[in-house]
Amino acid sequence: MSTALAAPRSSSRSALNRLMDNSDVAIAIVVVGIVVMMIIPLPPFLLDILLTANIAAALAIVLATLYTTEPLQFSVFPSLLLVATLFRLALNISGTRLILLHGHAGEVIESFGRFVVGGNVVVGLIVFTILIVIQFVVITNGAGRVAEVAARFTLDAMPGKQMAIDADLNAGVITDEEAKKRREIIAKEADFYGAMDGASKFVKGDAIAAVLIVMINLLGGLAVGVFQQGMGFSEAIQHFSLLTVGEGLVNQIPALLISTATGIIVTRSVGESNLGQDLANQIVSQPRALFLGGLVTTALGLVPGLPKLPFFIIGGAMLLVSSTLKKGIREDAEAAAHDEATAVATRPAEPENVAALLPLDPLELEIGYGLVPLVDADEGGDLLGRVAMVRRQMATELGLSLAPIRIRDNIQLGSHDYAVKIKGVEVARWSLMPGQLLAMNPGTADLPLDGIPTIEPSFGLPAVWIGEAQREQAEISGYTVVDSTSLVVTHLSEVIRRNAAELLGRQDVRGLLDTLKERFPAPVDELVPDLMTVGEVQRVLQTLLAEAVPVRDLVTILETLGDKAKLTKDVPILAEYCRQALSRAICGRFVDEEGTLRAITLDPEIDREVAESIARTDDGTAVTMDPARASALIDTLKEQADQVQAMGIVPVLLCSGASRRHVKALTAHAIPTLTVLSYHEILPSVRVEPVGLAALV
């Protein structure tokens, strides 16, 4: 018995699957069939079947819109609307052809003409006119306007939604795949409402066409009955008018249903339930409104001259429903409060889990709401792409593998302010001028510009905010002109360079070692963990990065550490050995095309004094030089650096290897732009040209 029942069920399921697989062929046949209906006459019986199918399809479409919880669940509706409109017009043409040729168009049209309107032509025309007015003036115009506004607001909201997705993606709340799906949903929403804006015009055109077809049928039927079929004038009017009205009604009722479905789908906001459930839940949640409505309705029954029984019945029903709802809401609230109190009393006290709040992003860029267009690609903003390029630039320039830089909007910032944070702490902030360019004076421009003076944040150069119209004049005058995005990116890059040592974490070093080990396992295996720990390697790399020494040549660094770590574990000394091994990369940055290094030299007496004042402490070595002499040395070096910088030369100081790192430690805060090199870091092929002498009297 079970086997016999399973076979038909399996057969029906496979037939349904085959139908779904061939749905593209089916819809093509339907569209072609609609076009054929406009050309080839249909027999009355087939027309009856198609008219009935039209009504049933319209009912199904309306019910489908009622059960959708969001418009995109019925995203095929605009195309379906076009096909349904075309099908209805084809039925109009087929019915008109049969009415005018044979005076008979099947049972459905005749029944609508005689039974629905009682065989009265005037009543039929009035009912038809009312349906047209309802569809054209009320539903169609309203649906069309809603579709137009929804399309416009959906397109306007796209940049903000894209920003929200990018913010969630940068914050790690969603994955790339989830972001891709959300972007696809936004694009589908825009396409759907744009299509509905155009599809609503089909409904309006269909209503106009229905009026014209009825008028043509009335006049044409009268002419055919009187002049071709020999009917009397009144008989022709009675016969053809009833058929025409019946044909108009049988097509206009599905049209009204489709118009209603259009209005429902474009006015449907996103919800968790279908329209019926949402309606019931939202009305039930307002018993006071039902109470007041019932009270007013009952009061109207007391007005003299008005029938009392209908008003009392409806008003009393509303008051009864309101009272029942109030009682149910009160009981639900009491039950919920009791359940919550019970749960709180029985639940063991647990500490709040704040672990999710602890992680900090290594690097963040926060922007004010006025700078959001810099990030929005739809408005021409390219900040996201430029920031991604900063990561690649730091990797190739410093060998630093940065974590993704989070970009967030922050309403606590000024409208056009931005801030850079490292591990949650703000390290830089600046403000942009909306719609302005920054013209920086590199020291060669002497012509003043009209604008708002300021100081460029990355290098401290004097600058002026100017308009786009002044750009050409500024560039001719020798100014360097940059836009807002370039300014933010440059500032961010400089912040990273100055804080590269802090941004290199232990996990980053482990990642660098693991990546290097895939290609060069020998230096990694020799060094870690037998000679040095990952933490010690990290401190050496941080020491190098603190003086802007690239660590991209990690193989050379590890090989040097492998040789020298057997002799000492002192991180500063190991870093000096690494600097000597990287001398080509270090020295090459300051050598001109002729192979000349222009540098300030440290007086040998001062050099020896610094070296002799080095003392070993519990925290390592330190300079115990007389404070007054140290302060005088710093002042002298600052004066020399300023003079060299005024000549357009990067300030570089040469000293002995024994004192190099101690001189750098003395000048690190007072003269951060001064690069200190030892003679051991100068390649034999480089010619040194002194441009200053740092000496004390």
PyMOL commands that set and color helices and strands:
alter all, ss='L'
color gray80, all
select helices_A, chain A and resi 2-21+23-39+44-66+71-74+77-102+107-116+121-170+176-228+233-267+275-284+287-300+308-346+355-357+369-374+377-379+383-398+468-476+484-498+500-503+506-519+521-527+534-546+554-564+571-581+583-588+604-612+627-646+660-667+679-681
alter helices_A, ss='H'
color red, helices_A
select strands_A, chain A and resi 363-367+406-409+417-422+425-431+437-440+452-455+462-466+480-482+596-602+614-617+620-623+652-655+675-678+687-694
alter strands_A, ss='S'
color yellow, strands_A
deselect
rebuild
show_as cartoon
